[in-house]
């Protein structure tokens, strides 16, 4: 270890002696005695860099020991301050670096600075973000009359939202549309449910005081609301607790049009449940309609009905479903001004017994008369 003060004092004395040796022929020590508060300074040739400084209090400064070229031999000083090479064993080998000490405690959080002014920039596109929050990951509020979020795409989806357990896209408005979508050649609003949840819907609309879903179009032969279903699914489903499940209105056209067979549950009335035309030559079911069959088979004679001949002027038709509690209309399809047709419940609840005779008190007529039956 170098004792810096004594080392520097010895070095200063030696340099001072060399600088004055030529001026003095007598072998004697050279003494430099600065004034009080001063010191001995040796600089470079320009006088701007200090090479050596000895202060009056004995402090010695040699800057080259700090910023000079590194050397590979140590220097030592004696007890009297004499500088020289280190004696063997004076300097030991460098030991291994010790372990790092523990980190100090984190200081308290500083005060929050003032809020900066609102920026004028925008999102850098394309932009993608990820968040794990209980509330909305992205929320925009517009307190004026404009839109909160607008998405426009040339060929793709304007705005797309997906979710595993909540709403993919949720919109609310106090005076206008909660969600509004437009498209030139595709769906204005499109919803798809691809999950395993059987009760999930592609698009859901609800309202406390107005229509849940409203559709409007000005195109000819188009639909304000259209639904389609594949396999056994329903194209459009409507349900009401106190009002109609589906209601149709038209100022000048049909309020409701069914381009296909119609069906109604057997426990309710209003629509036809079955129709039969029995015709002679030979006797059989000529035309019919069975609302309880699939639409493709509902009008293919004999439509699942069975005709049984009884006594003269009578026959039984088994419809395959209860008809004993239905309204029935019977009409004779033959020129006979005095003929009378009588319909009653047959041998079971699925059968109607038909009797045809000439006048209420007249004889039974042959069983091969033509007649119609309509079951409501």
C-alpha positions in Angstrom: 0.0 0.0 0.0 1.3 3.4 -0.9 1.2 6.1 1.8 0.3 8.9 -0.6 1.3 11.9 1.4 4.9 10.7 2.3 5.4 9.3 -1.2 4.4 12.6 -2.9 6.6 14.6 -0.4 9.6 12.5 -1.2 9.0 12.7 -5.0 8.6 16.5 -4.8 11.8 16.9 -2.8 13.7 14.8 -5.4 12.4 16.7 -8.4 13.2 20.0 -6.7 16.7 18.9 -6.0 17.2 17.9 -9.7 15.9 21.2 -10.9 18.3 23.2 -8.8 21.4 21.0 -9.1 22.9 23.0 -12.0 22.6 26.2 -10.1 24.5 25.0 -7.2 27.9 23.4 -7.2 28.0 22.7 -3.5 26.6 19.3 -2.5 23.8 20.3 -0.3 20.0 19.8 0.0 17.8 22.1 -2.0 15.1 23.6 0.1 11.8 25.1 -1.4 9.9 27.2 1.0 6.6 28.4 -0.4 4.8 31.3 1.1 2.0 30.6 3.5 -1.0 29.2 1.6 1.1 28.3 -1.5 2.7 25.1 -2.7 5.2 23.7 -5.2 3.7 23.0 -8.7 5.2 21.2 -11.7 3.3 21.5 -15.0 3.7 20.3 -18.6 5.4 22.4 -21.3 2.2 24.3 -22.0 1.7 25.1 -18.3 -2.0 23.9 -18.5 -1.6 20.4 -17.0 -0.3 19.8 -13.4 2.2 17.0 -13.2 3.1 17.4 -9.5 1.8 19.5 -6.6 3.1 19.7 -3.1 0.9 21.8 -0.7 2.2 23.6 2.4 0.5 21.1 4.7 2.5 18.2 3.1 -0.2 16.8 0.7 1.3 15.6 -2.6 -0.8 15.2 -5.7 0.5 13.3 -8.8 -2.4 13.2 -11.4 -0.7 10.6 -13.6 -1.2 8.0 -10.9 -4.9 8.3 -11.6 -5.2 8.9 -15.3 -1.9 7.6 -16.6 -1.1 4.3 -18.3 -1.5 1.3 -16.1 1.7 -0.5 -15.0 2.2 -4.1 -13.7 4.5 -3.5 -10.7 3.4 -2.0 -7.4 5.3 0.7 -5.5 5.8 0.8 -1.7 7.0 3.4 0.8 9.1 2.9 4.0 8.1 4.1 7.4 10.0 7.3 6.8 8.2 7.9 3.5 11.0 6.7 1.1 9.5 5.5 -2.3 10.8 2.3 -3.9 10.0 -1.2 -5.2 8.1 -3.4 -2.9 10.0 -6.0 -0.9 9.1 -9.7 -1.6 5.9 -10.7 0.2 4.9 -7.1 0.9 2.1 -7.3 -1.6 0.0 -10.5 -1.6 -1.9 -12.0 -4.5 -5.3 -10.5 -5.3 -8.1 -12.5 -3.6 -11.4 -13.5 -5.2 -14.2 -11.0 -5.4 -16.5 -11.3 -2.4 -20.3 -11.8 -2.8 -22.5 -8.9 -3.6 -24.2 -7.4 -0.6 -28.0 -7.4 -0.2 -30.1 -4.8 -2.0 -31.2 -2.0 0.1 -34.8 -1.3 0.9 -36.9 0.4 -1.7 -37.5 4.0 -1.0 -41.0 5.5 -0.7 -42.9 6.4 -3.9 -42.4 9.9 -4.9 -45.3 12.4 -5.4 -47.2 12.2 -8.7 -46.3 15.0 -11.0 -48.9 17.2 -12.7 -50.8 15.8 -15.6 -49.5 16.8 -19.0 -51.5 18.3 -21.8 -53.7 16.1 -24.0 -51.8 14.7 -27.0 -52.8 15.4 -30.6 -51.5 12.1 -32.1 -53.3 8.9 -33.0 -52.8 5.1 -32.9 -49.9 3.8 -34.9 -51.4 1.2 -37.3 -51.6 -1.7 -37.3 -52.3 -1.8 -33.5 -52.9 -4.8 -31.3 -53.2 -4.8 -27.5 -53.8 -7.3 -24.7 -55.2 -6.7 -21.3 -56.5 -8.8 -18.4 -59.0 -6.6 -16.6 -62.5 -7.1 -15.1 -63.9 -4.0 -16.9 -63.8 -3.1 -20.6 -60.4 -3.5 -22.2 -61.2 -0.7 -24.6 -63.8 2.0 -23.9 -64.6 5.2 -25.7 -67.2 7.8 -24.6 -68.4 10.6 -26.8 -70.3 13.2 -24.8 -71.4 15.0 -28.0 -73.7 13.8 -30.7 -71.1 12.0 -32.8 -70.2 8.3 -33.0 -68.0 6.8 -30.3 -66.3 4.2 -32.6 -66.4 3.9 -36.4 -64.9 1.0 -38.3 -64.5 1.0 -42.1 -63.1 -1.7 -44.3 -62.8 -1.9 -48.0 -63.3 -5.7 -48.2 -63.2 -7.1 -44.7 -65.1 -6.5 -41.4 -65.6 -2.9 -40.2 -65.6 -3.9 -36.5 -65.2 -7.4 -35.1 -65.6 -8.5 -31.5 -65.2 -11.9 -29.9 -65.6 -13.1 -26.3 -65.5 -16.4 -24.4 -68.0 -15.4 -21.7 -69.2 -11.8 -22.2 -70.2 -9.5 -25.1 -67.9 -9.4 -28.1 -69.2 -5.9 -28.9 -71.4 -3.9 -26.7 -72.9 -0.6 -27.7 -75.3 1.8 -25.9 -76.9 5.1 -26.7 -79.4 7.3 -25.0 -80.9 8.7 -28.2 -79.7 6.7 -31.2 -78.5 3.2 -32.1 -76.4 1.2 -29.6 -74.7 -0.6 -32.5 -75.1 0.6 -36.1 -73.6 -1.2 -39.1 -73.7 -0.5 -42.9 -72.4 -2.4 -45.9 -72.6 -2.0 -49.6 -72.7 -5.7 -50.5 -72.7 -7.8 -47.3 -74.4 -7.8 -43.9 -74.6 -4.5 -42.1 -74.4 -6.3 -38.8 -73.3 -9.9 -38.6 -73.2 -12.1 -35.6 -71.9 -15.7 -35.3 -71.9 -18.1 -32.4 -69.5 -20.9 -32.9 -69.2 -22.1 -29.3 -70.5 -25.2 -27.7 -73.1 -23.3 -25.6 -76.5 -24.4 -26.9 -78.1 -21.1 -25.7 -75.7 -18.7 -27.3 -77.0 -16.5 -30.1 -75.3 -14.9 -33.1 -77.1 -11.6 -32.7 -79.2 -10.6 -29.7 -81.4 -7.5 -29.4 -83.3 -6.4 -26.3 -85.3 -3.4 -25.3 -87.3 -2.3 -22.2 -89.6 0.1 -24.1 -89.3 -0.6 -27.9 -88.5 -3.3 -30.4 -85.6 -5.7 -29.5 -84.6 -6.1 -33.2 -85.8 -3.8 -36.0 -85.2 -4.4 -39.7 -86.1 -2.1 -42.6 -85.6 -2.2 -46.3 -86.7 -0.1 -49.3 -85.8 -2.6 -52.0 -88.5 -4.5 -53.9 -89.0 -8.1 -53.0 -86.6 -7.9 -50.2 -87.1 -8.4 -46.4 -86.7 -6.1 -43.5 -85.7 -9.0 -41.4 -84.6 -12.4 -42.9 -83.7 -15.6 -41.2 -82.5 -18.9 -42.7 -81.8 -22.3 -41.1 -80.1 -25.5 -42.2 -81.1 -29.0 -41.4 -83.7 -29.0 -38.6 -83.0 -25.4 -37.4 -85.5 -22.6 -37.5 -85.1 -19.6 -39.8 -86.9 -17.1 -37.6 -88.2 -17.8 -34.1 -90.5 -15.5 -32.2 -91.9 -15.9 -28.7 -94.2 -13.8 -26.6 -95.3 -14.2 -23.0 -98.5 -12.2 -23.4 -98.4 -10.9 -26.9 -97.9 -12.5 -30.3 -94.7 -14.5 -30.9 -94.7 -13.3 -34.5 -96.9 -10.5 -35.8 -97.2 -9.4 -39.4 -98.6 -6.1 -40.7 -99.0 -4.7 -44.2 -100.8 -1.5 -45.4 -101.6 -2.9 -48.8 -100.2 -6.4 -49.1 -100.4 -9.7 -47.2 -99.7 -9.4 -43.5 -98.3 -12.9 -43.6 -97.2 -15.1 -46.5 -96.1 -18.8 -46.1 -94.3 -20.0 -49.2 -94.7 -23.6 -48.1 -96.8 -25.8 -45.8 -97.8 -24.4 -42.4 -98.0 -26.2 -39.1 -99.6 -25.5 -35.7 -99.5 -27.4 -32.5 -102.5 -29.8 -32.0 -103.4 -28.2 -28.7 -104.2 -24.8 -30.3 -106.6 -23.6 -32.9 -106.6 -21.2 -35.8 -104.8 -23.1 -38.6 -105.9 -26.2 -40.4 -104.6 -29.4 -38.9 -105.8 -31.8 -41.7 -107.8 -31.8 -45.0 -109.2 -34.8 -46.8 -111.0 -35.3 -50.2 -112.6 -38.7 -50.5 -113.5 -39.5 -54.1 -115.3 -42.4 -55.9 -114.2 -44.4 -58.9 -112.5 -46.2 -57.2 -113.2 -45.1 -53.6 -110.1 -43.6 -51.9 -108.4 -40.5 -50.6 -107.8 -38.4 -53.6 -106.2 -35.2 -52.1 -105.2 -34.4 -48.6 -103.0 -32.4 -46.2 -101.5 -33.6 -42.9 -99.9 -30.8 -40.8 -98.2 -33.2 -38.6 -96.0 -34.7 -41.3 -92.8 -33.1 -42.7 -93.6 -30.5 -45.3 -92.3 -32.6 -48.2 -94.8 -35.4 -47.3 -97.7 -33.3 -45.9 -99.7 -33.3 -49.2 -98.7 -36.7 -50.7 -101.9 -38.9 -50.7 -103.0 -40.6 -48.6 -100.9 -38.3 -46.3 -100.7 -41.0 -43.6 -104.5 -41.2 -43.2 -106.4 -44.5 -43.4 -109.8 -44.9 -45.0 -112.1 -47.8 -43.7 -115.4 -48.6 -45.4 -118.4 -49.2 -43.1 -122.0 -50.0 -43.7 -123.8 -48.5 -46.7 -123.3 -44.8 -46.7 -120.7 -44.7 -44.0 -116.8 -44.7 -43.7 -114.1 -44.1 -41.1 -110.9 -42.0 -41.5 -108.1 -42.6 -39.1 -105.9 -39.4 -39.0 -103.2 -40.8 -36.8 -103.5 -38.0 -34.2 -106.4 -36.9 -31.8 -109.3 -35.2 -33.7 -112.1 -35.9 -31.3 -111.7 -32.4 -29.7 -111.2 -30.5 -33.0 -113.6 -28.4 -35.1 -114.6 -30.2 -38.2 -116.1 -29.0 -41.5 -117.7 -31.6 -43.8 -119.0 -30.9 -47.4 -120.5 -33.2 -50.0 -118.8 -33.0 -53.3 -121.7 -34.2 -55.5 -124.8 -32.7 -57.0 -127.4 -33.8 -54.5 -129.7 -31.1 -53.1 -131.2 -33.3 -50.5 -128.1 -35.1 -49.4 -126.9 -34.8 -45.8 -123.5 -35.6 -44.3 -123.0 -36.4 -40.6 -119.6 -36.6 -38.8 -119.0 -38.0 -35.4 -116.2 -39.5 -33.3 -115.2 -42.9 -34.5 -114.1 -46.0 -32.6 -111.1 -44.1 -31.1 -110.0 -40.5 -30.6 -108.0 -40.4 -33.8 -110.9 -41.4 -36.0 -113.9 -39.6 -37.6 -117.1 -41.5 -38.6 -118.8 -40.1 -41.7 -122.4 -41.0 -42.8 -124.0 -39.8 -46.0 -127.8 -40.2 -46.6 -130.6 -38.7 -48.6 -132.4 -36.0 -46.4 -132.3 -36.2 -42.6 -134.8 -39.0 -42.5 -134.0 -40.6 -45.9 -132.1 -43.8 -46.6 -128.3 -44.1 -46.5 -126.6 -43.5 -49.9 -123.9 -45.6 -51.4 -120.5 -45.2 -49.7 -118.7 -44.1 -52.8 -119.9 -40.5 -52.6 -117.4 -37.7 -52.8 -116.9 -35.5 -49.7 -114.5 -33.1 -48.1 -113.3 -33.0 -44.4 -111.4 -30.1 -42.9 -110.1 -30.4 -39.3 -109.1 -27.2 -37.5 
